[in-house]
Amino acid sequence: MSTKWYVIRTVAGKEKKAKEQLEAEFRNRKLDDKITQVIIPMEKVYMTRKGKKYTTERNYYPGYVLIEADPNIIGEIKQLNKYVNNVVGFLGGDTPTALRQSEVDRILGKMDELSMTDEKSLEQYYVGETVRIVDGPFASFIGTINEVNEEKRRVKLGVKIFGRLSPLELEFSQIHKDE
């Protein structure tokens, strides 16, 4: 069986429910042998609230679910989508177009990359912003951001230690916005 990848549009924030309902419908209609994968590309993210770090997953492509299916049953899936909650339809509308292999390779490669990388911060930090250090020997100190390196996920701060301004370099996970 030759399969191709298609993109189904969903209500943003309801991708997991849409995926569960689609998979249940595929099983009910005995289509699950012609659909090899239903995936939602996710990334791990963290946020800091009141000094505590919380880790969660976030949809990398909000509002989209990817399916790998036999092209001969796309018409059936298209009809089925009308009856599944939180599903808007195929990307491409009435004539769903399969993704090119280069697009599939890029998306799946990005998913592999996201699964292997550390979680990233939902917080955005800016030069001049005041932050509180929440981890390490200077925990509870307050500093002002002088430089942000998004790629390495580090900041350079100016922190008053013993009455003198001292430079520190910390990871995003070691600070949070001062409230």
Backbone as CSV, one residue per row, in Angstrom:
resi,resn,N_x,N_y,N_z,CA_x,CA_y,CA_z,C_x,C_y,C_z
1,MET,0.854,-1.191,0.000,0.000,0.000,0.000,0.889,1.239,0.000
2,SER,0.641,2.097,-0.948,1.365,3.357,-1.039,0.589,4.418,-0.264
3,THR,1.288,5.115,0.629,0.621,6.149,1.424,1.217,7.516,1.132
4,LYS,0.442,8.528,1.457,0.887,9.914,1.320,0.457,10.666,2.565
5,TRP,1.126,11.791,2.797,0.826,12.625,3.963,-0.115,13.752,3.573
6,TYR,-1.110,13.994,4.445,-2.072,15.065,4.243,-2.172,15.881,5.530
7,VAL,-2.653,17.111,5.395,-2.808,17.994,6.545,-4.297,18.246,6.758
8,ILE,-4.737,18.000,7.985,-6.125,18.285,8.352,-6.129,19.509,9.249
9,ARG,-6.964,20.476,8.901,-7.089,21.689,9.715,-8.062,21.419,10.860
10,THR,-7.702,21.923,12.045,-8.555,21.741,13.217,-8.764,23.089,13.898
11,VAL,-9.635,23.101,14.873,-9.785,24.283,15.715,-8.504,24.385,16.541
12,ALA,-7.858,25.546,16.543,-6.610,25.719,17.290,-6.858,25.445,18.766
13,GLY,-5.953,24.671,19.358,-6.083,24.308,20.758,-6.870,23.027,20.977
14,LYS,-7.483,22.495,19.937,-8.297,21.275,20.042,-7.707,20.134,19.210
15,GLU,-6.425,20.245,18.893,-5.793,19.248,18.031,-5.837,17.838,18.641
16,LYS,-5.564,17.730,19.943,-5.552,16.406,20.581,-6.931,15.766,20.559
17,LYS,-7.959,16.541,20.856,-9.331,16.009,20.812,-9.685,15.591,19.391
18,ALA,-9.326,16.426,18.416,-9.616,16.102,17.018,-8.901,14.817,16.620
19,LYS,-7.648,14.658,17.023,-6.887,13.449,16.704,-7.558,12.214,17.306
20,GLU,-7.946,12.303,18.579,-8.607,11.171,19.242,-9.908,10.804,18.535
21,GLN,-10.702,11.811,18.184,-11.980,11.550,17.519,-11.776,10.984,16.117
22,LEU,-10.787,11.501,15.390,-10.487,10.964,14.063,-10.071,9.507,14.155
23,GLU,-9.164,9.194,15.078,-8.709,7.804,15.229,-9.865,6.878,15.595
24,ALA,-10.770,7.338,16.466,-11.934,6.525,16.839,-12.825,6.281,15.622
25,GLU,-13.056,7.315,14.823,-13.873,7.156,13.617,-13.204,6.225,12.603
26,PHE,-11.879,6.336,12.482,-11.169,5.448,11.556,-11.352,3.995,11.982
27,ARG,-11.275,3.737,13.297,-11.483,2.371,13.805,-12.924,1.911,13.568
28,ASN,-13.887,2.787,13.888,-15.308,2.441,13.720,-15.645,2.101,12.277
29,ARG,-15.037,2.788,11.345,-15.337,2.575,9.927,-14.354,1.625,9.257
30,LYS,-13.531,0.989,10.068,-12.560,-0.015,9.594,-11.594,0.564,8.557
31,LEU,-11.203,1.830,8.769,-10.243,2.490,7.882,-8.847,2.509,8.492
32,ASP,-8.727,2.090,9.752,-7.446,2.236,10.446,-6.313,1.448,9.810
33,ASP,-6.617,0.425,8.995,-5.544,-0.304,8.306,-5.023,0.462,7.096
34,LYS,-5.761,1.482,6.655,-5.329,2.285,5.504,-4.755,3.628,5.928
35,ILE,-4.745,3.871,7.239,-4.174,5.102,7.788,-3.047,4.676,8.705
36,THR,-1.819,4.983,8.315,-0.678,4.473,9.073,-0.295,5.347,10.256
37,GLN,-0.507,6.659,10.156,-0.132,7.552,11.255,-1.045,8.764,11.304
38,VAL,-1.328,9.203,12.530,-1.999,10.484,12.776,-1.135,11.162,13.828
39,ILE,-0.551,12.297,13.486,0.390,12.925,14.417,0.116,14.417,14.596
40,ILE,0.535,14.886,15.762,0.525,16.317,16.076,1.961,16.662,16.453
41,PRO,2.683,17.423,15.632,4.053,17.806,15.999,4.051,18.669,17.263
42,MET,4.774,18.206,18.298,4.802,18.887,19.591,6.230,19.276,19.954
43,GLU,6.344,20.271,20.826,7.633,20.651,21.391,7.482,20.832,22.888
44,LYS,8.530,20.517,23.640,8.513,20.713,25.086,8.841,22.168,25.385
45,VAL,8.055,22.771,26.262,8.307,24.149,26.668,8.180,24.239,28.185
46,TYR,8.819,25.240,28.759,8.650,25.455,30.191,8.330,26.907,30.448
47,MET,7.727,27.137,31.583,7.460,28.500,32.026,7.706,28.538,33.525
48,THR,8.005,29.682,34.020,8.251,29.846,35.442,7.137,30.701,36.025
49,ARG,6.498,30.199,37.052,5.451,30.931,37.758,5.786,30.914,39.242
50,LYS,5.915,32.097,39.818,6.214,32.237,41.243,7.418,31.397,41.650
51,GLY,8.430,31.411,40.808,9.687,30.743,41.131,9.712,29.252,40.842
52,LYS,8.614,28.669,40.375,8.587,27.238,40.083,8.549,27.026,38.580
53,LYS,9.294,26.023,38.133,9.383,25.715,36.715,8.353,24.642,36.363
54,TYR,7.532,24.913,35.370,6.530,23.971,34.893,6.866,23.590,33.462
55,THR,6.826,22.292,33.166,7.101,21.816,31.817,5.810,21.305,31.200
56,THR,5.617,21.631,29.944,4.435,21.178,29.226,4.804,20.968,27.756
57,GLU,3.849,20.511,26.963,4.065,20.386,25.525,3.186,21.393,24.814
58,ARG,3.672,21.864,23.694,2.929,22.832,22.895,2.942,22.360,21.450
59,ASN,1.820,22.562,20.772,1.706,22.174,19.372,2.611,23.075,18.537
60,TYR,3.478,22.459,17.740,4.406,23.216,16.921,3.697,23.878,15.727
61,TYR,2.619,23.233,15.236,1.815,23.800,14.152,0.375,23.908,14.652
62,PRO,0.041,24.952,15.414,-1.318,25.062,15.971,-2.381,25.026,14.874
63,GLY,-3.421,24.226,15.122,-4.530,24.141,14.183,-4.365,23.096,13.101
64,TYR,-3.342,22.221,13.224,-3.110,21.221,12.184,-2.782,19.847,12.776
65,VAL,-3.300,18.811,12.114,-2.989,17.416,12.423,-2.539,16.794,11.116
66,LEU,-1.491,15.981,11.166,-0.969,15.338,9.965,-1.403,13.878,9.940
67,ILE,-1.824,13.399,8.769,-2.160,11.977,8.647,-1.426,11.384,7.459
68,GLU,-1.022,10.137,7.632,-0.430,9.377,6.530,-1.463,8.337,6.147
69,ALA,-1.961,8.422,4.910,-3.075,7.566,4.509,-2.949,7.137,3.058
70,ASP,-3.679,6.088,2.742,-3.809,5.610,1.372,-4.580,6.676,0.594
71,PRO,-4.033,7.183,-0.516,-4.724,8.244,-1.275,-6.104,7.827,-1.783
72,ASN,-6.343,6.521,-1.916,-7.631,6.045,-2.421,-8.789,6.253,-1.444
73,ILE,-8.500,6.515,-0.176,-9.587,6.692,0.791,-9.753,8.148,1.237
74,ILE,-9.067,9.060,0.585,-9.149,10.470,0.975,-10.576,10.999,0.842
75,GLY,-11.307,10.554,-0.167,-12.709,10.960,-0.318,-13.532,10.555,0.895
76,GLU,-13.325,9.333,1.389,-14.039,8.867,2.586,-13.667,9.701,3.805
77,ILE,-12.375,9.980,3.946,-11.914,10.770,5.089,-12.491,12.176,5.006
78,LYS,-12.551,12.711,3.782,-13.091,14.054,3.590,-14.550,14.106,4.040
79,GLN,-15.339,13.095,3.716,-16.744,13.031,4.155,-16.829,12.872,5.674
80,LEU,-15.951,12.066,6.214,-15.916,11.799,7.648,-15.605,13.064,8.446
81,ASN,-14.723,13.901,7.907,-14.319,15.130,8.598,-15.511,16.028,8.928
82,LYS,-16.569,15.968,8.128,-17.739,16.806,8.360,-18.443,16.457,9.661
83,TYR,-18.251,15.217,10.133,-18.971,14.736,11.313,-18.111,14.665,12.569
84,VAL,-16.859,15.066,12.468,-15.956,14.998,13.613,-15.790,16.400,14.196
85,ASN,-16.049,16.519,15.504,-15.917,17.814,16.179,-14.486,18.324,16.081
86,ASN,-14.341,19.626,16.028,-13.054,20.330,16.035,-12.244,20.162,14.755
87,VAL,-12.801,19.494,13.741,-12.102,19.354,12.460,-12.728,20.328,11.472
88,VAL,-11.881,21.136,10.843,-12.349,22.125,9.873,-12.370,21.521,8.476
89,GLY,-11.375,20.713,8.154,-11.289,20.075,6.839,-9.841,19.888,6.444
90,PHE,-9.641,19.451,5.228,-8.284,19.264,4.726,-7.678,20.598,4.329
91,LEU,-6.369,20.698,4.476,-5.655,21.819,3.915,-5.747,21.638,2.407
92,GLY,-6.233,22.606,1.707,-6.456,22.464,0.274,-7.934,22.436,-0.056
93,GLY,-8.781,22.375,0.983,-10.228,22.429,0.778,-10.799,21.189,0.128
94,ASP,-11.593,21.397,-0.934,-12.286,20.286,-1.597,-11.358,19.337,-2.323
95,THR,-10.181,19.831,-2.692,-9.221,18.956,-3.376,-7.946,18.864,-2.541
96,PRO,-7.960,17.988,-1.508,-6.780,17.861,-0.655,-5.562,17.438,-1.466
97,THR,-4.469,18.113,-1.207,-3.224,17.812,-1.905,-2.256,17.183,-0.922
98,ALA,-1.642,16.105,-1.350,-0.651,15.451,-0.497,0.573,16.353,-0.367
99,LEU,1.218,16.266,0.774,2.459,17.011,0.974,3.554,16.420,0.098
100,ARG,4.455,17.272,-0.370,5.613,16.777,-1.111,6.540,16.058,-0.134
101,GLN,7.291,15.105,-0.623,8.181,14.328,0.254,9.183,15.231,0.963
102,SER,9.639,16.294,0.297,10.589,17.209,0.934,9.943,17.913,2.133
103,GLU,8.645,18.251,2.013,7.930,18.871,3.132,7.778,17.882,4.290
104,VAL,7.431,16.647,3.961,7.274,15.602,4.980,8.598,15.377,5.701
105,ASP,9.674,15.270,4.941,10.991,15.051,5.539,11.363,16.207,6.470
106,ARG,11.055,17.431,6.053,11.368,18.599,6.875,10.561,18.576,8.168
107,ILE,9.263,18.298,8.072,8.394,18.280,9.256,8.796,17.158,10.202
108,LEU,8.996,15.952,9.662,9.381,14.823,10.520,10.774,15.030,11.101
109,GLY,11.665,15.635,10.326,13.001,15.955,10.834,12.916,16.962,11.970
110,LYS,12.044,17.956,11.816,11.850,18.959,12.871,11.271,18.303,14.122
111,MET,10.350,17.350,13.934,9.788,16.635,15.088,10.875,15.867,15.828
112,ASP,11.749,15.190,15.086,12.857,14.462,15.712,13.759,15.425,16.474
113,GLU,14.044,16.557,15.847,14.895,17.571,16.472,14.248,18.102,17.755
114,LEU,12.949,18.367,17.704,12.237,18.883,18.871,12.191,17.863,20.000
115,SER,12.094,16.577,19.657,12.033,15.556,20.705,13.381,15.363,21.385
116,MET,14.460,15.697,20.692,15.796,15.508,21.259,16.312,16.741,21.988
117,THR,15.744,17.902,21.705,16.247,19.118,22.341,15.606,19.294,23.709
118,ASP,16.274,20.086,24.526,15.709,20.428,25.822,14.476,21.276,25.591
119,GLU,13.661,21.353,26.610,12.486,22.207,26.483,12.930,23.654,26.346
120,LYS,12.108,24.443,25.713,12.470,25.846,25.581,11.467,26.706,26.331
121,SER,11.887,27.880,26.656,11.084,28.761,27.492,9.987,29.434,26.684
122,LEU,8.817,29.528,27.289,7.744,30.314,26.687,7.967,31.796,26.948
123,GLU,8.803,32.081,27.937,9.084,33.454,28.318,10.009,34.094,27.281
124,GLN,9.762,35.358,27.007,10.642,36.139,26.149,11.336,37.159,27.043
125,TYR,12.631,37.261,26.920,13.384,38.205,27.731,13.945,39.296,26.840
126,TYR,14.024,40.513,27.391,14.460,41.666,26.625,15.523,42.446,27.386
127,VAL,16.424,43.089,26.651,17.460,43.929,27.245,16.777,45.051,28.025
128,GLY,17.277,45.287,29.243,16.724,46.329,30.102,15.656,45.830,31.060
129,GLU,15.204,44.615,30.882,14.154,44.040,31.718,14.736,43.587,33.060
130,THR,13.950,43.715,34.112,14.356,43.280,35.448,13.862,41.856,35.676
131,VAL,14.756,40.985,36.147,14.401,39.589,36.406,14.908,39.160,37.782
132,ARG,14.296,38.116,38.312,14.719,37.535,39.587,15.428,36.224,39.299
133,ILE,16.560,36.005,39.960,17.301,34.754,39.822,16.627,33.731,40.733
134,VAL,16.287,32.551,40.166,15.553,31.545,40.929,16.358,30.279,41.177
135,ASP,17.573,30.208,40.619,18.366,29.000,40.763,19.844,29.367,40.823
136,GLY,20.590,28.616,41.600,22.029,28.839,41.697,22.399,29.623,42.941
137,PRO,23.685,29.966,43.062,24.165,30.624,44.279,23.594,32.034,44.489
138,PHE,23.073,32.644,43.438,22.532,33.994,43.558,21.004,34.008,43.546
139,ALA,20.389,32.871,43.888,18.924,32.781,43.931,18.369,33.875,44.824
140,SER,17.305,34.491,44.373,16.567,35.593,45.004,17.162,36.969,44.719
141,PHE,18.334,37.038,44.091,18.875,38.335,43.677,18.077,38.835,42.482
142,ILE,18.059,40.152,42.320,17.376,40.775,41.186,18.427,41.433,40.305
143,GLY,18.257,41.284,38.988,19.208,41.875,38.059,18.522,42.463,36.848
144,THR,19.296,43.193,36.069,18.800,43.807,34.842,19.506,43.154,33.662
145,ILE,18.741,42.752,32.664,19.292,42.060,31.497,20.075,43.046,30.630
146,ASN,21.325,42.670,30.318,22.172,43.479,29.435,22.268,42.878,28.038
147,GLU,22.091,41.560,27.952,22.232,40.877,26.661,21.407,39.600,26.696
148,VAL,20.756,39.252,25.565,19.958,38.035,25.449,20.501,37.227,24.286
149,ASN,20.789,35.938,24.540,21.215,35.028,23.475,20.142,33.949,23.356
150,GLU,19.197,34.140,22.428,18.081,33.211,22.233,18.576,31.826,21.815
151,GLU,19.600,31.795,20.969,20.104,30.519,20.452,20.632,29.625,21.568
152,LYS,21.423,30.211,22.468,21.984,29.447,23.586,21.070,29.470,24.807
153,ARG,20.003,30.271,24.732,19.046,30.416,25.817,19.722,30.878,27.102
154,ARG,20.502,31.941,26.949,21.234,32.512,28.079,21.059,34.025,28.064
155,VAL,21.230,34.616,29.251,21.196,36.071,29.373,22.412,36.520,30.166
156,LYS,22.843,37.753,29.896,23.871,38.393,30.706,23.150,39.454,31.525
157,LEU,23.391,39.418,32.840,22.715,40.320,33.762,23.707,41.203,34.481
158,GLY,23.219,42.320,34.945,23.942,43.142,35.897,23.236,42.979,37.237
159,VAL,23.949,42.470,38.252,23.357,42.203,39.561,24.187,42.910,40.625
160,LYS,23.504,43.567,41.566,24.221,44.211,42.674,24.541,43.166,43.728
161,ILE,25.856,42.953,43.914,26.336,42.016,44.922,27.290,42.794,45.823
162,PHE,27.012,42.839,47.110,27.784,43.607,48.080,27.900,45.071,47.657
163,GLY,26.803,45.608,47.096,26.764,47.020,46.752,27.449,47.369,45.442
164,ARG,27.999,46.364,44.745,28.668,46.631,43.462,27.954,45.879,42.354
165,LEU,27.856,46.505,41.205,27.215,45.880,40.046,28.162,44.835,39.470
166,SER,27.708,43.587,39.435,28.534,42.484,38.936,27.841,41.815,37.755
167,PRO,28.616,41.430,36.725,28.019,40.744,35.577,27.846,39.248,35.869
168,LEU,26.728,38.691,35.445,26.460,37.254,35.553,25.916,36.770,34.224
169,GLU,26.218,35.525,33.885,25.621,34.902,32.708,24.848,33.686,33.194
170,LEU,23.549,33.645,32.894,22.677,32.580,33.382,21.819,32.022,32.255
171,GLU,21.315,30.801,32.483,20.386,30.188,31.542,18.987,30.737,31.797
172,PHE,18.131,30.673,30.769,16.750,31.127,30.928,16.080,30.423,32.094
173,SER,16.400,29.155,32.304,15.736,28.377,33.354,16.110,28.861,34.752
174,GLN,17.147,29.681,34.870,17.601,30.156,36.183,16.980,31.488,36.579
175,ILE,16.179,32.065,35.692,15.584,33.374,35.986,14.098,33.354,35.689
176,HIS,13.381,34.323,36.229,12.023,34.573,35.792,11.732,36.055,35.964
177,LYS,10.739,36.502,35.230,10.402,37.915,35.243,9.991,38.322,36.636
178,ASP,10.518,39.436,37.100,10.196,39.905,38.443,8.785,40.473,38.444
179,GLU,7.999,39.993,39.384,6.589,40.417,39.411,6.356,41.448,40.484
